[in-house]
Amino acid sequence: MRRLIHRFDRRVGFRGSVLLFLALWSASQAIRLAWPDPLVTRTPTYVYLASVAPLGMLAVPWAACAIMCGIQAFTMTDWVAFALAAGVLVAWAVIHLVGGVRGAIPQAYWACVVQVAVASLILRLSRWPEPTERGH
């Protein structure tokens, strides 16, 4: 088992493991939007999001991001996945910012700050080179 984990870690590396985390996070966001809890859909944030577009449509960019991150975690070229993950978060921040300005989402500024910070972190991680074997 330990050997299998080591082989997997060597295969995906640092950058790939970040992309697998982003794939999991994006997939959970897509599922949360595509199949929301009926009680949650009454909250101001969900009411506003549903006024922007059907929640299932809002799940599509997150699902696309999850798929791209999952695929590119195993490839040498991964910039599309990193860019898509950051882009989806920035778009989400803009949606929340507009909802906050309109007064539809309470404390929307907090969601914007978190999403822009995470997008910035993703872009920073996308520039880190894969560590060498001696660097481990």
C-alpha positions in Angstrom: 0.0 0.0 0.0 2.8 2.4 0.9 4.5 1.7 -2.4 1.3 2.4 -4.3 0.8 5.7 -2.4 4.5 6.7 -3.2 4.0 5.8 -6.9 0.8 7.9 -7.0 2.5 10.8 -5.3 5.4 10.7 -7.8 2.9 10.5 -10.7 0.9 13.6 -9.8 3.5 15.5 -7.9 2.9 18.7 -6.0 1.1 20.6 -8.7 -1.1 17.6 -9.5 -2.1 17.1 -5.9 -3.1 20.8 -5.8 -5.2 20.2 -8.9 -6.8 17.1 -7.3 -7.8 19.2 -4.3 -9.3 21.8 -6.6 -11.1 19.1 -8.5 -12.7 17.8 -5.3 -13.6 21.3 -4.1 -15.1 22.3 -7.5 -17.1 19.0 -7.8 -18.5 19.6 -4.3 -19.6 23.1 -5.4 -21.2 21.8 -8.5 -23.1 19.1 -6.6 -24.1 21.7 -4.0 -25.6 23.9 -6.7 -27.1 21.1 -8.9 -28.8 19.3 -6.1 -29.3 21.9 -3.3 -30.9 21.2 0.0 -34.5 22.6 -0.2 -34.0 24.4 3.1 -30.9 26.1 1.9 -32.5 27.4 -1.3 -34.5 29.8 0.8 -31.5 31.7 2.1 -30.8 35.2 0.6 -27.7 33.9 -1.2 -29.4 31.1 -3.0 -32.4 33.2 -3.8 -30.1 35.8 -5.4 -28.1 33.1 -7.2 -31.3 31.6 -8.6 -32.3 35.0 -9.9 -29.0 35.2 -11.8 -29.5 31.8 -13.5 -30.9 28.4 -12.7 -28.8 26.8 -10.0 -28.1 23.9 -12.3 -26.6 26.3 -14.9 -24.4 27.9 -12.2 -23.1 24.4 -11.4 -21.7 23.9 -14.9 -18.6 26.1 -14.6 -17.8 24.3 -11.3 -18.3 20.9 -12.9 -16.1 21.9 -15.9 -13.4 23.1 -13.5 -13.6 19.8 -11.6 -13.2 17.8 -14.7 -10.3 19.9 -16.1 -8.5 19.9 -12.8 -8.9 16.1 -12.5 -7.6 15.5 -16.0 -4.7 17.9 -15.9 -3.5 16.6 -12.5 -2.0 13.7 -14.5 -0.6 15.7 -17.4 2.6 17.8 -17.9 0.6 20.8 -19.1 -1.7 22.1 -16.4 -2.1 25.8 -16.9 -5.6 25.5 -18.2 -6.9 23.9 -15.1 -5.2 26.4 -12.8 -6.5 29.3 -14.9 -10.0 27.9 -15.0 -10.1 27.3 -11.2 -9.0 30.9 -10.6 -11.4 32.3 -13.2 -14.4 30.5 -11.8 -13.6 31.9 -8.4 -13.2 35.4 -9.7 -16.5 35.1 -11.6 -18.2 33.8 -8.4 -16.7 36.8 -6.5 -18.2 39.2 -9.1 -21.6 37.5 -8.8 -21.5 37.9 -5.0 -20.2 41.5 -5.3 -23.2 42.5 -7.5 -25.5 40.7 -5.1 -24.0 42.6 -2.2 -24.2 46.0 -4.0 -27.9 45.3 -4.7 -28.5 44.4 -1.1 -29.6 40.9 -2.0 -26.7 39.0 -0.2 -25.9 40.1 3.3 -22.1 40.4 4.0 -21.3 39.6 0.4 -18.0 41.4 0.8 -16.8 38.5 2.9 -17.5 36.0 0.1 -15.7 38.3 -2.3 -12.6 38.6 -0.2 -12.4 34.8 0.4 -12.9 34.0 -3.3 -10.4 36.5 -4.6 -7.8 35.4 -1.9 -8.2 31.8 -2.9 -8.0 32.7 -6.6 -4.8 34.6 -5.9 -3.4 31.6 -4.0 -4.3 29.3 -6.9 -2.5 31.6 -9.4 0.5 31.7 -7.1 0.6 27.9 -6.8 0.3 27.6 -10.5 3.7 29.3 -10.9 5.6 27.1 -8.5 7.8 24.6 -10.2 7.5 20.9 -9.4 10.1 20.1 -6.7 13.0 18.0 -7.7 13.6 14.6 -6.1 16.4 15.9 -4.0 14.1 18.7 -2.8 11.7 16.3 -1.0 
